Amino acid sequence: MKYGFSQRVRYLKSSAVRDILKVVNNGDVISFAGGLPDEGLFPVDAVSNAFQKAIESNPKALQYGETEGVYDLRKQLSDRMRRHKKIIRRPEDILITSGSQQAIDLFSRIMFNPGDIVLTEDPTYLAALQVFSSYETKVVPVESDQDGMLEDDLEDKIKRLKPKCIYVVPTYSNPGGKVWSLERRKALLQLANKYHVVILEDDPYGDLQFEQGETPPTLASMDENEYVLYTSTFSKTVVPAMRIGWIVGPHQIIRLMSQAKQAADLHTNSISQYALVHLMQDFDLDKHIQVIRDTYYERMLVMKQLLDQVNMEGLSYIEPKGGMFMWVNMPEMINTTNLLQKAVEQGVAFVPGAPFYVSDPKENTMRLNFTNATPNLIEEGMNRLVTVMEQAQMESIEKVY
Ligand SMILES: Cc1ncc(COP(=O)(O)O)c(C=O)c1O
C-alpha cells in the first residue's frame, strides 16, 4: 500500500448524515436532514460585540491559552450548571473543549483499549459511534423504550460484558427526541454504582425544553459517587461556529483528559472563550434561550400537525418534548434509505434512521429536524415528503398484490 496507513483507519467511517448534507446543500431542497440550529436566531450583535470586547479588553484573547480553558469561563459555567442543572462542581473540574464532540473524543482516548465494551442506546448519536469505533471499541446496544434503557437488559449486559462505559443522551435525545424518566435515570446510576461503570452523559439539548414544567434532573446532579462525566455545549444555544463545549466530572478523569488535550490541540480557541465570558456577562442568555425554545416548539407543532393528517397504517412518531428532532416510524415495508433518493428528487431531505443504529437497523425509520426551516418551509417540505411517502406506500402495496 502506497501510504502505509495505521490499522486504525479501518475503523474510520464517513458519517451518513454529513454525506447526505453535502448532497442536499442545494438551494431547492428543503432539508429536514441536518442537525442545524436556525441561523435566524443567532444572536449576531451580541456575538459580534462580545468578540470585539474580547479583542479590545484582553490581549490574552489572541494568545495561546491554558489547556483546561479560560478560568473565568469555567467559573461562569460552574455557576450556571449549579443554577440550571443542579450540578455542583468547581471550575477545576471542568475542561473546555472544541465542542462536546471533542469531549467525547478525549474521554474515549483516555478510557478505551481496543476491544473494550461501550454500552449505548440504540439508535444513538451517530458521531459518538464514530468516535467509539475509531478507538476500536465494541459498542453494544442496550434494549430501551421511551423512558430509557431497560434495567434488566442493562444489568445483564453489565454483568456479562463488563463495559468500560455507558454512553447516554438522556434529555431530548438525538436522534430519538426522547427524555429518560426519573426512575430509569436512578436505575442507571444505581447500576453504575453497583458495578463501578463510568457513565458519559451527553447533554447538548437539555436547555431546549418546549413546555414549562420539570425536566428530570441530569444524571450528573444525582451522582454521589463520582461515576458521571457530563458534557454540554454552546452550539445549540449561542452559535456552533464558536466550537465551545465542556466536560465536567471526577477530577482525576478531567485531569487526564486535559493531558490528552495537550497532545490533541494544546487548548480550545482563546478568542471564542473570552467572547463567551463577555457574552454571558452582557447578554441575557436565558431570555435568548427562551426565544429559541418557543420558536422550535412552534416549528415542531407545525411538523407534527402535518404528520397527524397523514392516514397511513404503520406510521407513527415520537412527539419530542424538547430538542431538535422528530423520530418517525414508517410502515415496515418502506425502506427510508431508498425513499430518500425519491424525496430529494421531489425537493425534500431527511436522514434515514438506519445509520443511527448500532445493530439491526430499522430500515423504516427516519429522523426529521424541525429547527432549520421556517414554518412555511416546513409546511411545503412536509407536503412534498408526504407525497413521496404515499407514493412509496402505494408501490409497496402494488408489489404485494
Ligand atoms: C448528541 C450530540 N452530542 C454532541 C454533539 C456535538 O456538538 P458540538 O461538538 O457542536 O458541541 C451533537 C451535535 O449535534 C449531538 O447531537
The ligand as an SDF file (V2000), in Angstrom:
LIG
                    3D

 16 16  0  0  0  0  0  0  0  0999 V2000
  -25.9070   14.1850   20.9500 C   0  0  0  0  0  0  0  0  0  0  0  0
  -24.8530   15.1290   20.4880 C   0  0  0  0  0  0  0  0  0  0  0  0
  -23.6770   15.1740   21.1270 N   0  0  0  0  0  0  0  0  0  0  0  0
  -22.6990   16.0100   20.7340 C   0  0  0  0  0  0  0  0  0  0  0  0
  -22.8490   16.8520   19.6590 C   0  0  0  0  0  0  0  0  0  0  0  0
  -21.6920   17.7190   19.2420 C   0  0  0  0  0  0  0  0  0  0  0  0
  -21.9330   19.0670   19.4070 O   0  0  0  0  0  0  0  0  0  0  0  0
  -20.7780   20.1580   19.4020 P   0  0  0  0  0  0  0  0  0  0  0  0
  -19.4890   19.4720   19.0920 O   0  0  0  0  0  0  0  0  0  0  0  0
  -21.1770   21.1530   18.3810 O   0  0  0  0  0  0  0  0  0  0  0  0
  -20.7650   20.7170   20.7720 O   0  0  0  0  0  0  0  0  0  0  0  0
  -24.0590   16.8390   18.9480 C   0  0  0  0  0  0  0  0  0  0  0  0
  -24.2410   17.7070   17.7690 C   0  0  0  0  0  0  0  0  0  0  0  0
  -25.1690   17.6780   17.0540 O   0  0  0  0  0  0  0  0  0  0  0  0
  -25.0860   15.9570   19.3770 C   0  0  0  0  0  0  0  0  0  0  0  0
  -26.2580   15.8760   18.7420 O   0  0  0  0  0  0  0  0  0  0  0  0
  1  2  1  0
  2  3  1  0
  2 15  2  0
  3  4  2  0
  4  5  1  0
  5  6  1  0
  5 12  2  0
  6  7  1  0
  7  8  1  0
  8  9  2  0
  8 10  1  0
  8 11  1  0
 12 13  1  0
 12 15  1  0
 13 14  2  0
 15 16  1  0
M  END
$$$$
